[in-house]
Amino acid sequence: MGILGPVEVWSGDRRLSSGGKRQQRLLAFLALNANHSLRPSQVIDALWDESPPSTARDQVYNTVAKLRGALGDARAAITSEGGSYRLVVAENDVDSLRFQQLVGQARKLAPADPRSAATLLDSALGLWRGNALTGLDGRAFTDAAAILDEEFLAAHELLIQLRLHLGATGGLAARVAGLVARHPVRETLVARQMAVLHHDGRAAEALQVYARTRILLADELGVDPGRELKAQYEHILEEIAESEVTEIPGERRYLPRVVADFTGRTKEIDQLIGLTREADGSAVVITALDGMPGIGKTTLAIRAGHLLSDQHPDGQLFLDLHGHTPGQSPTPASTALDALLRGVGVQPERIPEDLDRRADLWRASVASRRMLIVLDNAADAAQIRPLLPGTPGVQVIVTSRRRLAMLEGATSLSLDLLSADEAAELFRRIAEPGRPAMDADVVQEIISLCDRLPLAIRIAASRLRARPTWTPRFLAELLRDEDHRLGELAAGDRSVAAAFAVSYQHLGAAERAGFRLLGLMPGGDFDAHAAAAILGVPVIAAGRLLEDLVDANLLAQHAATRYHFHDLLRQYAHTTVLEECTAAERHAAIRRLLEHYLALGRAAERVLDPGRSGATPGEPGDPLLESAEEARGVVAAEHRNLVATLQVATKHAVPDIASDVAVTFGPLLVRRGYLAEALDVYERGLDMAKAHGDHRTEAVLHRNKGLALIAVRQLDAALHTLRIALALEEELGDELGAGRVHTNIGIAHIRKGHFREAIPTLLRATSLLTGGTPRDRAAPLLNLGVAHTGVEDYDAAIDCSREVLALTDLDNPYLEATALLNLGYALTERGDTDDSRWYLEQAGSLAHRIGATEVEARSLVFLAETFRAQGRIDDALRQGRTALALARDIGHRDVENRALTALGRIHAAAGTVEDARHCFIQALQLSTRDRSSYTDVLAHDGLARTSLSAGDHRSAATHWTTALSMARATDLPIADRIAAELGRLGDHQSPGGPGPSPRRSEV
């Protein structure tokens, strides 16, 4: 019997008929379950799926009888026992069984005799005559066919692997290519194809296979290539490259600072230094420090590292592995290796994905180096092993709460509590400056109550030093309460969480209140201004409190003006505020924080975009930002915190001010390229405006959200939200609001290439905004100029830009930069490249100065086109590439598309046809979500020209036909020129010039 293809049955060399279709299905089902009894219900399910007739059991009986009759002498193979049916055959009698038998034998034989295993696999695969169970439908057969097809592919993959091992790849590439064509997203098969091509000396083709597959996986499945496919890709790159290891340019000293009041640990430091001196140079020196939480493992490791630095002249690295960091998972070995490799100078693109290969590269990178590596806060030995160097000369210090007894080759050093003398000295060094000498017996009681644990001693002494009115005896009284002595981190019947509680009790009333309320702080970090807002105190007082908390190690400071909680302390502070503050107090604190962000946004707006419509009016107490650089810094520092703050605002029911924050900060986020954060802010702002019934704010947020969606090239979604905004404005009877929405709708039409549709929309906006602010009057004019340029009415476009520049009361550098940009754009299109260059350079300079990255990037795109038109190809490429990088940095898909199109045209002018083609294809791929007919027309026109230059007239005609259809659909002027090119192509004439007409520029 054969089911690996159409179902067949043979008797000797005579092919038998199985009868009708139902008999064929029955025979195939019996073969799939050869030598197994099948109940009538199973047969019924196979023959009729889920809708059998009422006479199904009788029909099965009749079908079995007919099948037996059709098989003639072979009828005895179908047996009936106790109402069940079975096909009794030997394994060689059914091709699927024979296939599975041969594959199983090959797998067992492969390790010892790969050549014979490959022969068996060839025989097994030779049994296939097409797709399994060809022509049979129904769940039972499609499921079985899928399983058999999977076994078929797995056998092929094993055969390819064996043939590669044997070096016998002749004819294999074509065979694998056929399989990949049928299964283009099967990554293991694609990886094998790449390996075969690479083995055959066709590495470039192998890399092209990877590139195609990566795009296919992203487009069809929305995923990146998996580990095996990436590993094969990286392996080929490594084979091509001479070396992956980057030389270390000088020493690398990354150890944190030593605390000024480090005390004791003389014995342990001597041991660490002694291990280095006693090393015989035959192995890596590894020391594993372990001990209870708060025992001082990290502090000691850093201290020893600095003392040993002269013995490790090639550098000292420090890495926190977060093995016991609350709220975080231990750092995976792969991530840790990435950080270490970067630390020694390996470029990110040279770091492989595979863990073993990263470990190999790490060992190679530090081979023959004299370095010290401190691996702090390890979870266990398994996390550490891949990070260990393999050559002498490198010393490793590992810290962990656990004893790493299973870390091979390591010397364990368990830290004990400080001696009584060391603990007392540490306490005095921290607490005693500025105080009279403290009673020795009281000090001994305090350090005893702290269990001579360094962390507890440091916190207690810091509190005593910060409170001049406290006495050591008062502190001792506080520490006698066992329930609040140590913290959460376990050490017998003590915990570090209790130590945090003690430090909290040692704070004065104002400091305790501050610590509590800071537990409400959303986001990652904050400055003294945000702290002052949430605390309800002046900035100077907040700054002093923050510094006090840093001194007590209750806050961390990663930059001069930015503070953050470590995770455990953040959790403790948040728990405390929930327990000790009323809901009204928490609500008021969050409201103050939102008011701070609102004022901060207004201040940034006044510098970056004065006069913007829809903004919340400024107030006398707002922060003063004196420069665009300072305002940009505010947006950069706070962009992540804004999302978290609005999320918290939802819980605390302050929708009015939260939606105002979204209105104010949203445009600033868009302008700086934080588009994902801007969209998140708008969504949360809209939710709160709706909850508050604030239709006016809702309209403004929809209007601004539309611009953000335009920036990420979700143009249909942008038009949808803008139409909602327009309906709201019209319902409110707000002509100015409606005019602003019409302006944004016009921008969306421009981005889609619908210039003629944009013009009446923008004229309507101009009419509605006549009585608005100078900014209101300028915005539709600016975009009207772009639309006029799109329909090649350059004089009208230039007039629009000059009218904006002539507004004496505008006082808005952003709009001024945009007007200069549009004027330069129109002049470039008209062919006045000398004049256009000056305006574009002025626009780019001003945009850079005020942080208007989108405008800056667009000016570079149009400068690139200007230089191309002047024949300055190198300058054009430089400007175009810079524009592309900027666009990608801020995630602006429209500017990225225009930059790619411009680069394609520049490469075409330079004669680098493949580079041009690559740019045009990328531009088309970028616009798949929301098609822009204009940019797509330009890209197809470019692809037509590259095809024509390569002699591919058919492809050129296809692209020009597509471009012509799109251009005519939106009445683009370029349509007539493309039609002329198609006409010349039909007459077998080559078009002349760099564009479809004598014009020197087409963008």
N, C-alpha and C positions, 0 to 999 in steps of 0.2 A: 504493500500500500504506500501511497505517497500523498502527504498533505503539505509538504514544503513547496507550495505552488498550487495549481489546480488539483483538486482531489482526484486521484487515480487508483485503480486496483488492477492487479495483474495476476494471472495464473501462469507461472513459467514465463514464456515470452509472448503470451497471449493476453491482450488487454481486455478486461471485462467491463461490462456496463453495469452500473449500480442501479439503473432504472431511473425513475423520475427524480425531481429535485428533492422531495422529502426523503427518499431513500438515500440520496447522496449526503444530505445533512445528517441523517442517522449514522451512516457509515463513518463520516468525519468525526462525529461526537464519540462514537465507540473507539475510533483510533486514538483520539486525544486522551481517552481513559483506558487504553489497552491493558488487558489483564486485570481490570478492576470491575467489580459488579456495579451496575447502575440500576437504581430503583426506577420504576415507571415514572414517578413524579419528576426525577431528574431529567429523564428523556423528554417528558412533556415540556418542561421549562426550556430545554435547548431548542426544541422544534417550533414552539409557539411564543417564546418569551413570556410575557405576563398576561396574555389574553388567549388561553387555550379554549377550544370549543368544548361543549359539554360531553362530546363523544371522544375526547382526546385519548383516553385510555384504550378504547377499542381501536382507534386509528393507529396507535402505536403498535398494537398487536398485529394489525394488518400490514403495517409498514415493515415490521421485522420479517414477516412471512414473505413479503414481496422481495425484500433485499436478499433473503436467503435463496429465493428462487433465482434471482439474477446472478448470484455468485456461483451457481452450479456446483462443481465439485468442491469449491472452497466454502460451501455453506456451513460446514461443521465448525468453522472458526467462530461462528456466533452461537453462543450457548445461552440457555435459559435455565436459571436455577432459582426456585422459590419465588418466582415472579420477577426476578431481576435478570438483566441481560449483561453479557460480557463478551468482548472480542478477545479470543485466546490466540496469541501470536508470539513468535520469538522476537528478540530485539532487532534482529536483522530484517524482519518482515515489514517494519514500519519505518519510513525514512526519518521521521522525527526522533524515534527511539535510537536508531543507528547514529544520527547526528549527535544526540546527547551522550551516547556511549563513547564515541570517538573524541568529543571535546573533553569529557571527563578523563579519559586516558591521557590526552595531551597535557592537561593541567598537571597531572601527577608526574608526567615524564619531563616536563619543561625544565625544572631546576637541574636535572642531571644530564639530560640529552635533548637540548633545545632543537637540534636539527630534526630528530625523529618526531618530536612534538609538532614541529611546523608541518611535517609531511602529513601527520594525522589530521591536523586542522585543515589543510588543503583538501584532504579527502572528505572531511565532514562538510565543509562549505560547498564542495562540489555536488552535494546532494540537493542543494536548493535549485528550484526551477523557476523561481519568481517569488512573489509575496506569499506567505503562508496562508492556506485556506482561501485562495483566490476565488472570488465570486460568491462566497457565503457571507450573509449578513446575520444580524442577531447578536445579542450580548455575549452569549456563550462562545461564539466564534471570534468576534472582534477582540474579546479579552484574551482568548487563547492565542490569537494571531499576534497580539501585542507582546505577549510573553515570549513567544517564539522569535519574534523580530528582535527583541532585546537580547536573547541568547545568541542570535545571529551576529549582531553588532559586537557583543562582548567577545565572541570567538574571533571576529575580524581584528578587534583591538589587540587580543593576545597574539594573534598571528603576526600583526605588524610589529609588535614589541619583540617577538622572537626573531623576525627577519632583520630588524635593526640590530639586534644583538649579534646575529650571525654575519651582518654586513651584506646580506643578500637582498638588496632593495630593488633589483632590476624589475622594471614594469610595475612596481608597487605604487608609485606616485599616481599614475592614472587610475588605478583601481581604488585607491583611497579617495581621490578627488570625486569619483562617482558616488561613493558612499556619503561624503560630506555634502554633495549637492542635494542628496535626498534627506539628509539630517543636518542642516546647516548650523543648528544651535546645540548640537551634542558636543560639549566641550572636550571630552576625552578623545573623541574621534578627531576633532580639529587639532588637538595637541599632537596626536600621532601623525597627522598629515604634515604639520610643521616640522616634526622630527625627521620624517622621511625626506622632505624637501631639503632640509638642512644637511642631512647625511649625503644627499646627492649633489651637494655644492650649490644649492639654489636658495641660499639664505634670504636673499632679498624677496623672493616669492613667498617664503615662509612668513616673513614679517608683514607682507601684504595680506596674507591669509588672516593673520592676527588682527590687523587693522579693520578688515572687512567684518570679521566676526564681532569685534568689540562694538562697532557701530550697529550691527544687526541685533546684538543682545540689548543694547541700550534702546534702540527704536522699538523693537517688538516686545521685549520683556521688561524693560526698565531696570536692568541689572548690569553690573560690571562683570568682566571675566572672572571665573573662579580661580581657586588656588593653583590647580594643575596647569591650566592654560597660561596663567600669568608666569608660573615657574618655567614653562617651556619657552615663553617669550624672553624672559630674563636670561635664561641659559644661552639662547642664541645670541643675545646682545653681549653677554660676557665672552662668548667665543670670538665674537667680532672684535671686541675691545681688547687692547693690549693688557690693560690692568684695571681693576676696579678700585684699587687702594690709592687714596689720595695722600700725598706726603703731608706730614704735620708741620705747618709753618711756625716753628718755634714752640716754646713751652705753653702749656695750658693750665692755668691755676684757677680752679673753680671751687675751691673749698670756701664754705661760709666763714664769717669772722669768728674769732675766739671771744667768748664773753669776758668782759674785763674783770669780773669777780670770780673767775674759775678758781676753785679751791680743792686741795687734796688730790687723791688718786695718784699719788707718787708711785706707789708699788705697781699699779696697772700700767702707767706710762713707761716705767722702766722695763716691764715685760714686753710691751709692744716694740720699744726701741731695740731691746735685746734680741728679739726674734729676727729683726732685720740684720743686725750685726752678725748673728750666728749662722745666717743662711749660707749654704755652701755653693749656691749658684746652680743647683741641679733642678730646682722646682720653684714654682710660684709660691710666695709666702702668703698664706691665707690665715687671717685671724678672725674668729667669730665671737663677737661680744654679745652676750645675752644677759638678761636680767629683767626685773619687774618693771612695770610702767613707771616712769618718772625717776628711774634710778640714775639717769644721766649717761646713757649709752651714746647718744648722738653727740653730746657735748664733749665726752671723752674722745670719741673718734675724731672729731674736728681738731681738738687740741693736739692729739698725737699726730695727726696729719700735718699740721703746721710745723711741729717739731721735727718731723721726718722729711720735710720738703727739700732740704739740701741733698738728701740721698736719692731724690727722685727728680732730677733736673728736667725731664721731658714732660712733666706736668702732673697735676693732681685733679682728679675728677670726683664729683659728689653727685649721687643720685638717690632721691627718696623713692622707695619702691612701694610705699603706701600699704604695706602688709597688714598693718593694724590701724589704719586711718578710718575713723567712723564716717559712714556715709560714702565711702569709696571702696571699690573692689581693688584687690592687689594688682599692681601694674603687671600686665602680661610680659613674659620674657621677650617677646617680639618687640613690644613697645619700648621696653627698657633698652634693648640692643639698638633700636633706632636712635634713642637719645644719646647713648654712649658713642655710637659711630659718628653722629654729628659733632659730638664733643671733641673728637680727635681729628675733625676736618674732612670727613667723608661727605661728599655732596649728596643731597637728598635723592636725586635721580639715580645715583649709583648704588643705593641701598636696596637689596633684593627683598621680596615679600616673604619668601620661605624662611622659617625659623632656623633650620639647620644651616642654611647658606648665610644668613645674617651672622650666626655664631661663628662660622668659618671666617667671614670677612672681618669680624671684630678681632678674632685671634690674630689674623694676618696684619690688621692695622696697628696692633700694639706689640707685634713681635720685635724683639731686639730693642725695645724701649725700656727706659727706667722711669716707671710711672707708679703713682699711688692711686688706687681706686677705692673710694668709700661708698659702699652699698648700704644705705640706711633703711631701717624699718622693713626688713625682709619678712615674708610670710612663712617660708619654709625652705628646706634645702633644694627642693625641685625648682623653685623660682630662681635660685641663685646659680645652679649648675651651668645653664647656657651662657651666663654672663662672665664666667671665669676665663681669664687668659690662659694660654697654653704654654707660654715660654717663661723662663726665669727672667728676673729683672723687674718684674711687676709685683707690687705688693697690694693685697686686697684686704680691707677691713670691712667686715660685715657686721651690722647690728640687727638684732631681732629680739622680740620678747621670748621667743622659744629657743631652747638649746638646739643647736644645729648639729647634733651628734652624727647624723648621717651625711654630713657634708665632707666628702672624702678629701683627705690631705689638709684639712683645716685644724688649726690649734684653737681649742675652745677656751674662752676666758669669761667666766661668769662673774658679773659684778655684784658685790655685796653692798649693804647699806654703808653709808659713810661712818667712819669711826666717830666716837663722841667728840674728840678734839676737832676733827675736820668739820663736822656738822656745826659745832659752835662757832668755828672761825667763819664758815660761810654765812651763818646767820648775822654775825657781827659786821662782816664786811658790807652786807647789804643794808642792815637796819641801823647801824650805829652812827654813821656820819651825821654830824650836827646834833647828836644826843649826848647826854652824860653817859659815863661808863655804866653798863647794865649789870645787874646782879647776876653772878655766875650761876647760882642755884636756879634762878628763874629761867635763865637761858637754857640750862640743862633740861628743865621741865618742858620748855617749849619744843626743843629739838627731839625730846623723847616722845612727846605727843605727836610730833610729825614723823615718828618712826625713823628718824635720821634719813628720810627720803628727800633727795635734793629738790625735786619739784615742789613738794609741800613746804620745805624750808624757804625756798626762794619766794613763793607766794606770800607766806606769812610775814617774812621779813620786809618784803616790799610794802605790804599794807601798813605795817608798823611805821616804816619810814615815811609813808605818805600822810600819816595821821599824827601830827605833832602832839595832839592832846591825848593820844593813847599812851598807856604805859605797858612795858613787857608783861607785868602781872595781869593787866586786863586782857591782853592777848592770850595769855595762858588760860585764863578762865574761859574764853571762847573755845579754845581747842580741847577743853576737857569733854565737850559734848561729842561722844563717839559717833553719833549718827551723821555728823557733818565733818568728819575729820579728813577723809581721803576721797578719792574720786572713783569713777566707774571702772577704770582699768584695774583688773584684779591682781591682788597680791595678798594672799591669805585672807584675813577678815578686813582688809583695808581696800580702798578704791580711790582712783584719781578724781572721780566725780565728786566725792566728799571733799577733796582738796579744793576743787573749784568752788564748792559751797562755802568753805571756810574763807576763801579769798573774797567772795561776794559779801559775806558778813563783815569782813574787815573794811569794806569800803564805807566812806561817809554816806550820808543820806543822798546827797546830790549825785555822787558817783554810782551808788546802787540804782538810783532812778535812771541814770544815763545808760548803765549797762543793760538794764531791763529793756528799755525802749529801743536800744540799738538792736536787740533781738528781733525787732519787727522789720529791720532794714532789708528790703528785697535786693536781688541782684548779687553781683560778685563783690564789688568793693565800693567805697564811698569816700567823700572828702569831708572836711570840717563844715562846709556849708550845708551839705545834706544832713550831717549829724546835728548841726544846730537847729535845722528845721524840725527833725523828728523829736528832738529833745525839748524844743521850745525855749532855747537859750541863745544869747548872742554868740557869734562865731568865735570870738576870742575865748570865751568860757568853754565852748565845745572843743576847741583845739587843745586847751589845757587838759580837759578830761580825757580826750583821746590819747594824749601823750602819757597820762597817768596809767591808763589801761594798757598801753604798749609796754610801759615799764614793768607792770605786773604780769606780763605775758598773757593778758586776757584779750589782747588785740595784736595783730601783726601789721607790719608796714612794709609794703613791697616797693613803694616809691615815696618820694619826699612828702607828697600831699595826699596819698591814697592809703586807706586803711581797709583791712578785712579781718573777719573772724576765721580762725581755723574751724574745721567742720564741727568738732566736738563742742567747742565753746559756743559756736553759733547755735547749736541745738540746745545747749544748756541755757543760753540767754533767752532763746525763744520760749522754752518751757517755763522759765522764770517769769517772763512777761505775761504769759497766759495765766499763771497761778496768782500773780501778785498785782496785776493791773486790771481794772474793770474794762468792760467792753467799751464804755464811753471814752476812757483814757486812750485805749488802743485806736479807736475811731479818730479821735482828735489828732493823735500823732501821725497817722497815715494821711489825714487831710492836710496837716502842716507840710508833710513831705511832698504831696502833690502840688500844693501852693508854691513850694520852692521850685519844683521842676517847671511849673507854669511860668514863674518869673524868670527862670533861667532861659527858658525857650524864647520868651519875649525879648530878653536881652540879646540873645544870639541872632534873633530875627532882625532886630534893629540894625545890626551890623551887616548881616549877610544879604538881607532882602527887605529893606525898609519900604513901608507902605503896602505890604502884601494884603490883599483883601481877605476878609474872613478871620483875620488874626484877632486874638484877645487884646484889648488895649493895655498899654503899659501902665505901671503904677510907680509912685515915687520910691518905694522900697526895693524895687527890682535890682538885681546885681548889675554892676557896671562892667561891660566887656568893651575894651577900647580898640580892639583890632580884629580883623578877620581871622588871623591865625589863632587868637585866643578863643574866638567863637567856634572855630573848627575843632579846637582841642576839646571844648565842652561836649560837642556832639560825639566826637570819637570816644571820649571817656564814658559817656552816659548812655550810649545807644542800646546796650544790652540791658542796662538797669531799667530803662523806660518800660520795656515789655513786662519785666517782672513786677514793676511797680503798679502798672495798670491791672495786672492779674490779681495782685493783692487788693487793689482798690475795689475790685468786683466783690470780694469777700466782705469788705468793710462798708459797702453800700455808700459810696461817695461818687455817684455817677455824674453829677453836674461838673465838678472840677476835673474829674478824670477825662471826660470827653473834651474839655477845653485843652488839657495837656496834649491829647491826640491831635487836636486841630493845630496847635502851635508847633509841636515838635515834628509832626509827620512830614511836612514839606522840607524841613531841615534834614531829616534822615534821607529823604529821596535825593536831595541835592548832593549829599555826601556819599551816595551810593549804598546806603544801608537799606536796600529795597525790601528784603525779607522782613526786617524789623519794622519798617514803615507800614507794610501791609498788615502785620500783626497788630501794630498800634492802632491802625484805622479800624480793623475788625473789632477790637476790644472797645474802642471809642464809640463805634456805631452801636454795639450791644448796650452800652451804658446810656447813650443818648436816647435810644428807643425805650429803654426801661424808665427813663426819666420823662418821656414824652416830649423831648426837646427836638421838634421837627426842624427848627432852623439850624441847629448844630448838626443834626443828621444830614441835612442837605449839604452843608459845607464838607462834612467828612466824606460823603459819597463823591462830591466833586474832586476832592483831593485824592481820594483812593483811585479815582479814574486815571489821574496823572501817573500814580505809582504803577498801575497796571499797564499803562502805555509804556513806561520805562522798561518793564520786564517783557514787553511785546505780547501781552495778553490783550490784544486789541479788541476782540469781540467782547470779552469780559469787561473791558474798559468802557466800551459804548453802552453796555447794559447798565452798569452802575451810574454812568453819567446821565442816562435817560431817567433813572430813578431820581437823581438829583434835580434834573430839570422839572420833573413832575412835582416834586416837593416845593421848589422855588415858585412855580406857577401857582400852586395851591396857596402858598403864603402871599402871593401877589408881589413878590420882590423882583422888580425888573433888573436891578443890578446883579442880584444873585443869578437870575436866569441868563444874563449876559455873560457872566463868568463861566457858567456851565457851557454855553454855546461856544465860548473860546476853546474850552477843553475838548468838546466834541469835534471842533474843527481840527485840533491837533491830532486826534485819533484818526480822522479821515486822511490827514496828510501822511501819517505813518503807514496807513494802508495803501498809499499811492492814489487815493481818490481825491485828487486836487480840485477837480471841477465841482465835486460835491462839497468840498471844504469851503470854497469861496463864498457861496451864499450864506452858509452857516456863520462864517466869520464876519461877513457884512452885517448880519443880523446882530451879532455880538457887539459890533462897533456902534450900531444904532442904539442898542439898549444901554450901553455903558457911557454914553455921551456925558451924562451928569456924574460919573464916578470919579474916583481918584485918578491922578496922573498914571499910576500903575495900571488901573483899569483900562484907561484909554490906550495905553501902549501895548498891552498884551495881545489883543486881537489884531492890531496893526502888524505886529512882528510876525505873527503866524500867517496873516494874509499875504505878507511879502513872500513867505516860503511857498504858499500855494500858487501865487503868481509865477514864481520861478519854475514851479513844477509844470505849468502849462506854457512856459517859455515867453511869458509876458514880462520881460526883464525890466523894462522901464517902470512899469507899475510896481514891481517888486522893490526896485531901488528907491522909488518915491516913498514907499511904506517905511523902509528902514530909516531914511533920512528924516521923515516926519517925526519918528520916535526920538531920534538923536537931537531934534530941534526943540523937544519939550523942555523948557527951562526949569520947570518945577518937578521934574521926575525924581532926581536925587536918588537913583537906584543903580548901583554899579552892576548888579546882575542883569538888569534889563539893558543897560548900556552895552555890556559885553555881548548880549544876544543880538542887539541891533547891529553892532559891528560885524558879528559873525554872519548874519543874514545878508548884509550889504556885500561883504566879501564873497559870499556864496553866489549871489546873483551876478556880480561882476565876473566871477570865474566862468559861470555858465554862458555869459555873453561873450566871453573871449578876451576880456580886459584883464589879463592875468597880472600885469605889472601893478595896476591899481588894487586888484583884489588881494594881492599878497600883503600889502600894508595893513589893510583892514583886518585880515585874518590874524596877522601877528599881533595886532593891538588887542583883538578879542581874546586870543589865547593868553596873552600876558595878564590882562585884567581878570579873566576867569580863574587863572592859577592863583592870583593874589587873593581873591575872595573865596577860594575853595569851591568854585562852580565846576566840578570835574566834568560833568556832561558837556558843558559848553566848551571847555578846554579841549576835550577829546574831539568834538565835532570840528573845531577850528583846525586841528591837526589833520583830520580827514580831508578837509577842503584844501588845506595847504598842500597835502600830498597830491591832490588832483591838479592844483595849480602848477606844481613843479613838474608833474608828468606832461602837462600841456606845453611847458617850456623846454621839455627834453632833458630835464635834470633828474635822471632816473634814481641816482643814489640818494639825493635829497628827498625825493618822493618816497622811496622805500623807507627811509629813516622816519619820516613823519608818519607814514601809514602804520608802521609797526608800533610806534609809540602810542598812537591813537588806539590801536587794537588792544594793547596791554592795558591802557587806562580803562577802556570799555569793559574788559573782562574783570578788572579789579573791582569795579563798582557794579558789575552784573547788569549792565545796560545793553540789552539785546539789540535794540535798534541801532545804536552807535556801533556795536560790534559788527552788525550786518553791513552797515555802510563802509566800515573800515575794511572788511574782507572784500567787498566789491571793488573798492578803490585799489586795494593791493592786487587784486586779480587783473585789473586794467593796466596797472603799472608793470606787472610781470609780463603781460602780453606785449606791451610796448617795448620791453627789454628783450623780448624773444625767448624768455624762460617759460615756455608754453605749459609744461607740466605744473610748475608752481602756480601759474595763472589758473589753470583748470582746478587745482586743489582749492584755491581760494573761492572760486565761484561755487564749487560744490558745497563747501562749508557754509557759504552764505545761504544757499537754498535749504540746506539741512536746518539751519538756524531758524528759518521762517516757517517750519512745518506746522507749528501750533496755530499761528494766526498769519495767514498769507498776506504779504504786502505786494500788491501787483507791481508797484514801481520797482522795488529792489529785486523782485523776482524777474521782471523784464530785463533789467540790467544784467543780472547773473546769467540768464538764458542767452542774452545777446553775446555776453563774453564767452560762454561755452560754445556758441555757434562759431565764433571767430577762431577759438583755439582748435575746434574740430576741423574747420576749413584749412587752417594752416598745416594741420597734420594730414590733409588730403582726404578727410572723411566727410564727403559731401552729404551723405545720408544723415549723419548725426547733426551736421550744421543745419540742414533743412528742418530737422525735427525740433531743434532748439529755437530756431527763428520762428517756426510755425507756432510753437507754444508761446513765445514772447509776443508775437503779433496778436494772437487771440487774447492774451491778457491785456495788452496795451489798448486794443480796440474796445474791450469790455469797459474800461474806465476812461476812454477817450484821451489817451496820452499822446502828445504830439510825436513821440518817437515812433508811433505805429507806421506812419507813412514812410519813414526812412527804413524801417525793418522790411516793410513790404517791397520797397525798391531793391533791397539786398536779396530778398527771396527771388525777385524777378531776375536779377542778374545771375543768381545761382542757377535758376532754371535755364538761362541761356549759356550756362557753363562759363560765366565770367567771374573773375575774382574781384570782390569789392576792394576799393582802395581806401587808404587812410586809416587812422586809428579808430574811427568811429563810423557809424552808418551814414554819415554825411560829411561834407567838408568841415563841419564844426570841430573844434579841437577838444571839446569836453562834452561828456554826456551825463555825468552824475549831477 
